Amino acid sequence: MKKILVLAIALAAASMATADVRVGGPRNAGLGGAGLALPFRPTQNAILNPSFFALSKGFNFAWPGFGARVNGISLSDASDYLRDLSNGSISDTDLDRLAKQFGDGRVEFGANADFAFSFNNFGFIADGAADAVSVPNQTLINWTNGGAVGNPTVGSQLDAYGVGAYSFRFGYGHKQAIKGGDLSYGATLNIVEARYAHKIAAYTGGASATVSNGLDIPGSGDTTSDRGVGVDLGFLYQPQFDRKLSFGLTVNNFVQPNVKFNRQLPNSAVVLRDDINLFRTRYNFGAGYLLNDRVMLAADVLDFGNRSGLSGLVVGGSVNIAKGVDFTIGYNTRTAFSYGFSFGGFNIQVGGQQPLTIGTGFKF
């Protein structure tokens, strides 16, 4: 039964032109992204709220998580391109093929991974993500929509942007009793590094594109990189009158790593300074309710004030449908519905493009 469910989800996601698939990692993707106030499997979910480390006891190791997201291209078609994204770049050959095959509109695809472990109130999280966006000009769109006959029309151009980033987070949490309930708080010290690439595929009459770096890539390398150190904060309050209820607050990038990149506009010579800021400060609020081991409910307000352009309301729930098997469903006002299954804490989830774990401001 479990294998059938896994296969069904994989086959459904492979044909989606807009999807996010997560295997392992936190359960929140299946809840629309909600869960910063659900103290369930605290080590696994500490990436959502560092205060969860306060609830960890002994040594715990969370399931590693892997994900892929696409928009304008199916997961099966995007798989060939995903392998190049770890360095935030894409090969010249793949870029030429991408322009010819998907030059009729904007395409986005990416991948991410994370894992965590904790010992009592101390924890460690490693996560990384890569994302790419391709933007064709109108000449290339017209050639593609016209049947892509012969060589691409002279003047056709595709701008391809890629970013890859990873983070090592060292966390600590503490829980104390206060008047009316319990307050848990925690923080992570984040060591981050990111790479950015911008390549332009231009067609001047031949069968293949002439590929060059954008004006926003200094020097002769294919990528530019930046690194920094930041801090995330998290709080969890559980009122005494109902221990099943909890409220959460997180501040992502309370101390910003200051990782930024210039960006050249597509099909233009204009370069915007420090336009790509992957780690903007974000304030998030949430509420969670653990009815019992069988039912969980969550609702979060993400990026209050829209400081990173990712604001939205997310709600979701999880229900146990068989021994060791849970079904999750959620809704995100930015990305529509998501759903998934959990098998003994191992999660498989499909949704409408949940934001990547590490990136918060990669928009074109």
C-alpha positions as MATLAB code, in Angstrom:
seq = 'MKKILVLAIALAAASMATADVRVGGPRNAGLGGAGLALPFRPTQNAILNPSFFALSKGFNFAWPGFGARVNGISLSDASDYLRDLSNGSISDTDLDRLAKQFGDGRVEFGANADFAFSFNNFGFIADGAADAVSVPNQTLINWTNGGAVGNPTVGSQLDAYGVGAYSFRFGYGHKQAIKGGDLSYGATLNIVEARYAHKIAAYTGGASATVSNGLDIPGSGDTTSDRGVGVDLGFLYQPQFDRKLSFGLTVNNFVQPNVKFNRQLPNSAVVLRDDINLFRTRYNFGAGYLLNDRVMLAADVLDFGNRSGLSGLVVGGSVNIAKGVDFTIGYNTRTAFSYGFSFGGFNIQVGGQQPLTIGTGFKF';
ca = [
       0.000    0.000    0.000;
       2.770    2.421    0.919;
       4.625    1.743   -2.341;
       1.444    2.342   -4.331;
       0.869    5.702   -2.633;
       4.465    6.776   -3.223;
       4.288    5.792   -6.890;
       0.970    7.578   -7.378;
       2.355   10.830   -5.983;
       5.523   10.578   -8.065;
       3.636    9.918  -11.294;
       1.185   12.728  -10.649;
       3.961   15.219   -9.949;
       6.119   14.221  -12.916;
       3.554   15.546  -15.401;
       2.775   18.774  -13.559;
       3.943   21.997  -15.205;
       3.661   23.749  -11.845;
       4.560   21.702   -8.790;
       6.670   21.282   -5.709;
       7.606   17.797   -4.541;
       9.226   17.053   -1.181;
      10.515   13.691    0.022;
      11.581   13.523    3.667;
      12.211   16.635    5.756;
       9.530   18.562    7.661;
       5.858   17.758    7.186;
       4.893   21.415    6.670;
       5.069   21.347    2.847;
       1.999   19.104    2.835;
       0.283   21.628    5.127;
       0.705   24.436    2.615;
       3.875   25.532    4.409;
       2.231   25.982    7.827;
       3.660   24.595   11.048;
       5.879   27.143   12.804;
       3.695   26.721   15.911;
       3.333   22.929   15.748;
       5.862   21.441   18.203;
       5.638   18.013   16.599;
       8.869   16.082   15.999;
      10.830   19.140   17.158;
      14.207   18.241   15.630;
      12.690   17.594   12.212;
      10.735   20.847   12.299;
      13.316   23.113   13.965;
      14.087   24.522   10.529;
      10.686   26.217   10.814;
      11.169   27.538   14.352;
      14.465   27.404   16.317;
      12.543   27.364   19.596;
      11.662   23.714   18.880;
      15.196   22.805   19.974;
      14.008   23.619   23.513;
      11.685   20.612   23.313;
      14.331   18.161   22.135;
      15.456   15.461   24.559;
      18.472   13.217   24.099;
      19.918   12.597   20.649;
      17.605   12.935   17.654;
      18.235   12.659   13.932;
      15.648   13.927   11.456;
      14.864   12.374    8.105;
      16.874   14.138    5.376;
      14.633   16.070    3.003;
      14.906   16.484   -0.761;
      12.712   18.591   -2.996;
      12.220   19.840   -6.530;
      10.039   22.622   -7.890;
       8.997   23.547  -11.408;
       6.903   26.161  -13.179;
       6.361   26.121  -16.927;
       8.135   22.765  -17.301;
       7.411   19.291  -15.968;
       9.616   17.632  -13.369;
      10.531   14.895  -15.829;
      11.675   17.452  -18.425;
      13.497   19.537  -15.830;
      15.487   16.624  -14.395;
      18.260   16.996  -16.990;
      18.799   20.627  -16.018;
      18.652   20.217  -12.245;
      22.043   18.535  -12.024;
      23.848   21.772  -12.948;
      22.139   23.943  -10.361;
      24.307   23.116   -7.341;
      26.713   25.876   -8.396;
      23.918   28.232   -9.421;
      24.759   27.803  -13.123;
      23.711   25.826  -16.189;
      25.844   24.502  -19.050;
      25.970   26.216  -22.453;
      24.637   23.096  -24.205;
      21.703   22.752  -21.827;
      20.966   26.468  -22.113;
      20.776   26.239  -25.915;
      18.473   23.236  -25.636;
      16.327   24.971  -23.008;
      15.904   28.019  -25.258;
      14.763   25.923  -28.216;
      12.511   23.579  -26.270;
      10.905   26.033  -23.838;
      11.333   29.407  -25.510;
       7.619   30.129  -25.505;
       7.541   31.533  -21.980;
       9.119   31.891  -18.592;
      10.448   28.681  -17.005;
      11.444   28.086  -13.381;
      12.932   25.004  -11.765;
      14.992   24.206   -8.709;
      15.945   21.730   -6.023;
      16.651   21.743   -2.298;
      17.839   19.470    0.490;
      18.141   19.597    4.278;
      18.827   17.487    7.335;
      19.060   18.099   11.075;
      20.054   16.496   14.347;
      19.930   17.584   17.961;
      21.259   16.664   21.378;
      19.056   17.903   24.200;
      18.608   21.638   23.572;
      21.401   21.978   21.012;
      20.944   21.333   17.321;
      22.449   21.501   13.860;
      20.733   22.060   10.515;
      22.296   21.924    7.054;
      20.217   23.034    4.092;
      20.808   24.082    0.530;
      18.804   25.151   -2.484;
      19.312   25.995   -6.133;
      16.889   27.817   -8.379;
      16.899   28.853  -12.041;
      14.703   31.130  -14.131;
      14.763   31.532  -17.914;
      13.178   34.539  -19.632;
      12.850   34.566  -23.460;
      12.472   37.769  -25.464;
       9.496   38.260  -27.774;
      11.436   37.235  -30.887;
      12.234   33.832  -29.403;
       8.663   33.430  -28.169;
       7.336   34.120  -31.676;
       9.756   31.603  -33.250;
       8.828   28.904  -30.733;
       5.085   29.508  -31.053;
       5.461   29.462  -34.847;
       6.555   25.840  -34.738;
      10.291   26.274  -34.072;
      11.048   25.604  -37.765;
      14.662   25.962  -38.896;
      17.193   28.007  -36.977;
      15.937   30.459  -34.354;
      15.117   33.888  -35.752;
      18.003   36.344  -35.695;
      17.655   38.475  -32.563;
      16.169   35.683  -30.455;
      17.513   35.746  -26.909;
      17.086   33.876  -23.660;
      18.271   35.234  -20.315;
      18.904   32.474  -17.772;
      19.477   33.268  -14.104;
      20.633   30.778  -11.513;
      21.341   30.913   -7.812;
      22.614   28.242   -5.449;
      23.028   28.623   -1.702;
      23.746   26.544    1.359;
      23.584   27.192    5.077;
      25.005   25.571    8.214;
      22.900   26.477   11.258;
      23.947   25.930   14.859;
      20.982   26.204   17.200;
      19.980   26.300   20.842;
      16.608   26.453   22.562;
      15.373   26.932   26.135;
      11.990   26.409   27.755;
      10.750   28.098   30.900;
       7.511   28.435   32.786;
       5.947   31.892   32.838;
       2.675   33.191   34.152;
      -0.131   31.535   32.240;
       1.914   28.942   30.401;
       5.273   27.885   29.002;
       7.548   29.941   26.780;
      10.190   28.346   24.574;
      12.716   30.418   22.690;
      15.657   29.610   20.493;
      18.089   30.891   17.916;
      20.325   29.629   15.153;
      23.647   31.041   14.047;
      23.691   30.671   10.262;
      26.819   30.436    8.130;
      25.726   30.907    4.520;
      27.290   31.022    1.083;
      25.607   31.669   -2.252;
      26.524   31.705   -5.937;
      24.802   33.605   -8.709;
      24.969   33.200  -12.482;
      23.418   34.996  -15.436;
      23.922   33.666  -18.945;
      22.554   35.016  -22.204;
      21.846   32.761  -25.182;
      21.727   34.934  -28.314;
      20.961   33.712  -31.832;
      22.656   35.515  -34.718;
      21.756   33.234  -37.602;
      23.326   29.870  -36.737;
      21.778   26.709  -35.393;
      23.277   27.143  -31.914;
      23.230   30.078  -29.550;
      26.177   32.265  -28.694;
      26.342   32.044  -24.907;
      27.908   34.756  -22.759;
      27.793   35.976  -19.195;
      25.564   38.868  -18.289;
      26.937   42.280  -17.336;
      26.120   41.442  -13.689;
      28.805   38.706  -13.574;
      32.198   40.301  -12.883;
      35.450   38.825  -14.123;
      35.868   35.820  -16.378;
      34.166   33.164  -14.229;
      30.698   31.739  -14.829;
      29.443   32.706  -11.374;
      29.887   35.272   -8.640;
      29.694   34.342   -4.966;
      29.072   35.927   -1.597;
      28.982   34.691    1.976;
      27.929   35.911    5.385;
      26.708   35.079    8.877;
      23.154   35.595   10.112;
      20.855   34.801   13.032;
      17.300   33.427   13.144;
      15.047   33.723   16.199;
      12.052   31.668   17.254;
       9.466   31.714   20.047;
       6.725   29.298   21.086;
       4.055   29.939   23.714;
       1.839   27.188   25.095;
      -0.946   28.499   27.353;
      -1.686   26.693   30.582;
      -5.438   26.569   29.971;
      -4.915   24.317   26.902;
      -1.580   22.577   26.398;
      -2.686   21.352   22.983;
      -2.742   24.943   21.695;
       0.416   26.859   20.811;
       1.417   30.167   19.269;
       4.647   30.844   17.427;
       6.745   33.767   16.212;
       9.853   33.527   14.061;
      12.210   36.175   12.773;
      14.160   34.871    9.824;
      17.443   36.700    9.311;
      17.091   38.825   12.435;
      20.758   39.451   11.702;
      21.045   39.467    7.922;
      23.991   37.657    6.292;
      24.125   40.552    3.800;
      24.411   38.242    0.800;
      23.426   40.283   -2.255;
      23.998   40.283   -6.009;
      23.589   42.778   -8.818;
      21.037   41.849  -11.481;
      20.914   42.712  -15.157;
      17.364   43.032  -16.465;
      16.392   40.491  -19.146;
      16.882   41.589  -22.761;
      18.382   44.847  -21.460;
      21.728   46.421  -20.581;
      20.374   47.879  -17.324;
      22.051   46.491  -14.179;
      20.366   46.966  -10.794;
      22.777   47.111   -7.877;
      22.227   44.649   -4.976;
      18.829   43.774   -6.436;
      18.972   40.093   -5.419;
      18.858   39.787   -1.630;
      18.407   36.174   -0.628;
      18.230   36.732    3.113;
      15.891   39.591    3.934;
      14.435   39.848    7.438;
      11.010   38.214    7.685;
       8.489   38.153   10.528;
       6.165   35.149   10.701;
       3.312   34.367   13.098;
       1.452   31.121   13.615;
      -0.927   29.039   15.687;
      -1.075   25.281   16.020;
      -3.331   22.733   17.659;
      -2.316   19.155   18.447;
      -5.720   17.614   19.094;
      -4.071   14.248   19.783;
      -1.643   11.978   18.006;
      -4.135   11.675   15.168;
      -5.085   15.244   14.249;
      -2.989   18.413   13.837;
      -4.090   21.855   12.657;
      -1.945   24.888   11.789;
      -2.329   28.426   10.448;
       0.558   30.841    9.781;
       0.953   34.383    8.519;
       4.224   34.466    6.582;
       6.444   37.463    5.842;
       4.305   39.980    7.717;
       4.722   43.350    5.980;
       5.897   41.628    2.772;
       9.535   42.551    3.427;
      10.811   39.793    1.129;
       7.893   39.604   -1.286;
       6.664   36.256    0.050;
       3.773   37.312    2.285;
       0.776   35.049    2.551;
      -1.608   33.068    4.737;
      -1.095   29.321    4.990;
      -3.391   26.811    6.671;
      -3.205   23.060    6.888;
      -4.005   19.906    8.751;
      -2.863   16.354    9.236;
      -4.948   13.311   10.136;
      -3.921    9.753   10.920;
      -5.639    7.362    8.499;
      -3.922    4.101    9.450;
      -1.260    2.872   11.828;
       1.840    4.922   11.083;
       0.235    6.654    8.082;
      -0.925   10.285    8.080;
      -2.559   12.350    5.342;
      -1.757   16.072    5.092;
      -3.476   18.843    3.179;
      -2.931   22.572    3.123;
      -3.591   25.817    1.312;
      -1.207   28.690    0.650;
      -2.629   31.961   -0.691;
       0.467   32.308   -2.868;
       0.764   28.755   -4.180;
      -2.655   27.059   -3.895;
      -3.204   23.554   -2.496;
      -0.706   20.954   -1.343;
      -1.088   17.436   -0.009;
       0.986   14.512    1.113;
       1.453   11.432    3.236;
       3.645   10.593    6.197;
       4.857    7.063    6.920;
       6.256    6.783   10.426;
       7.565   10.340   10.207;
       8.911   10.032    6.641;
       7.080   12.606    4.535;
       6.180   12.690    0.846;
       4.430   15.855   -0.267;
       3.246   17.526   -3.454;
       2.255   21.164   -3.640;
       2.038   24.264   -5.767;
       5.597   25.572   -5.465;
       6.405   26.074   -1.822;
       9.209   28.598   -1.399;
      12.625   26.993   -1.361;
      14.081   26.459    2.081;
      16.927   28.897    1.804;
      15.973   31.485   -0.793;
      13.586   34.281    0.079;
      14.040   36.919   -2.593;
      14.823   35.269   -5.933;
      12.258   36.909   -8.216;
      12.417   38.055  -11.850;
];
